[in-house]
Amino acid sequence: MELITDIEENSESKTREYTFTQADFERVRKLIYKHAGISLSTGKQNMVYSRLARRLRATGFDNFDEYLDYLERENPEEWEAFTNALTTNLTAFFREQHHFPILEKHIVQRKNQNKIQLWCSASSTGEEPYSIAMAMIQAFKSFTPPVHILATDLDTDVLAKAQMGIYPQEKLEKISKEKLKQFFLRGKGSHAGSARVRPELRNMITFRQLNLLDEKWLIRGPFDAIFCRNVMIYFDKQTQYKILKKFVPLLASDGLLFAGHSESFQHANDLFKLREKTVYELAIR
Ligand SMILES: C[S@@+](CC[C@H](N)C(=O)[O-])C[C@H]1O[C@@H](n2cnc3c(N)ncnc32)[C@H](O)[C@@H]1O
């Protein structure tokens, strides 16, 4: 995804198939900010063009003005495609490795609890919730640990991929041989070369669409841990604060909030305090 983005950002505007004015770009920026909270920096113009040009081709419009008018005339299906096109879904198995032993330790201490509930709030194509599931299986030494993982994302395309749980070779390269053997099934036929997560992992997770920007989230806590990694970077501080405030009543009083490597919630230190590198706990328990 990063590589494609680079190519997209460096692509020459003179080779463009459609006219994309500064006003069109500003309109897109406002729409995606309002709908998904995503703050697109001014440098993203070429990326936005190349991602949305595909939507113009698919819908048959020959200019951005008409396409954006069509989008704004209450068109839920196109809103979904528009949003899916503009999200960045880079993820990896066991990304930010140091979080997993911390999670395991935290959960093992709660072993006597009937049910452990975890929320992965920007789950992308599934690598993150499946990594959490693997860590939980390891922690409980059982393929049916008393753990439920809610995995949500705004982008319905990535959720569909996550639900399939099939990954190509290059996505699996950083996973150890033991883990591959323990948690994946080798693809056959048209899936040769790829691997599918074992059904036990899949059974631990519920995938659902959820926009972190929505006023109301139809979910119920308390969660023993919330993963909100590498998504807050797309939001401004005000939006981040609103989301963090909504996490507070959903997190168990001694629960943990995991953030991405470049995310800091210092501006919300009345809500969350740093416990260790990119791991937060409630400021007031
Ligand atoms: C860069 S990925 C991070 C994935 C994963 N959490 C990780 O750290 O590897 C960001 C994800 O956030 C999702 N996202 C963006 N805006 C969102 C919103 N308003 N609500 C929920 N998810 C959102 C995107 O669709 C994307 O899958």
The ligand as a Tripos MOL2 file, in Angstrom:
@<TRIPOS>MOLECULE
LIG
   27    29     1     0     0
SMALL
NO_CHARGES

@<TRIPOS>ATOM
      1 C1         -3.4520    1.9280    8.4120 C.3       1 LIG1
      2 S1         -4.8150    0.8690    8.7700 S.3       1 LIG1
      3 C2         -4.3390    0.2290   10.3500 C.3       1 LIG1
      4 C3         -4.7480   -1.2120   10.5330 C.3       1 LIG1
      5 C4         -4.3430   -1.8520   11.8610 C.3       1 LIG1
      6 N1         -5.0130   -1.2470   12.9670 N.3       1 LIG1
      7 C5         -2.8590   -1.8250   12.0640 C.2       1 LIG1
      8 O1         -2.3720   -1.0810   12.9120 O.co2     1 LIG1
      9 O2         -2.1430   -2.5540   11.3670 O.co2     1 LIG1
     10 C6         -6.0980    2.0370    9.1740 C.3       1 LIG1
     11 C7         -7.4940    1.4460    9.1390 C.3       1 LIG1
     12 O3         -8.3950    2.3860    9.7150 O.3       1 LIG1
     13 C8         -9.6180    2.3280    9.0030 C.3       1 LIG1
     14 N2        -10.3680    3.5850    9.2060 N.ar      1 LIG1
     15 C9        -10.1490    4.8030    8.6640 C.ar      1 LIG1
     16 N3        -11.0620    5.6830    9.0860 N.ar      1 LIG1
     17 C10       -11.8820    5.0220    9.9260 C.ar      1 LIG1
     18 C11       -13.0440    5.3850   10.6860 C.ar      1 LIG1
     19 N4        -13.5330    6.6240   10.6500 N.pl3     1 LIG1
     20 N5        -13.6400    4.4370   11.4340 N.ar      1 LIG1
     21 C12       -13.1440    3.1710   11.4830 C.ar      1 LIG1
     22 N6        -12.0690    2.7600   10.7880 N.ar      1 LIG1
     23 C13       -11.4390    3.6740   10.0180 C.ar      1 LIG1
     24 C14        -9.1870    2.1250    7.5620 C.3       1 LIG1
     25 O4        -10.2250    1.5950    6.7750 O.3       1 LIG1
     26 C15        -8.0030    1.1710    7.7340 C.3       1 LIG1
     27 O5         -8.3810   -0.1680    7.5880 O.3       1 LIG1
@<TRIPOS>BOND
     1     1     2 1
     2     2     3 1
     3     2    10 1
     4     3     4 1
     5     4     5 1
     6     5     6 1
     7     5     7 1
     8     7     8 2
     9     7     9 1
    10    10    11 1
    11    11    12 1
    12    11    26 1
    13    12    13 1
    14    13    14 1
    15    13    24 1
    16    14    15 ar
    17    14    23 ar
    18    15    16 ar
    19    16    17 ar
    20    17    18 ar
    21    17    23 ar
    22    18    19 1
    23    18    20 ar
    24    20    21 ar
    25    21    22 ar
    26    22    23 ar
    27    24    25 1
    28    24    26 1
    29    26    27 1
@<TRIPOS>SUBSTRUCTURE
     1 LIG1         1 GROUP 0 **** ****
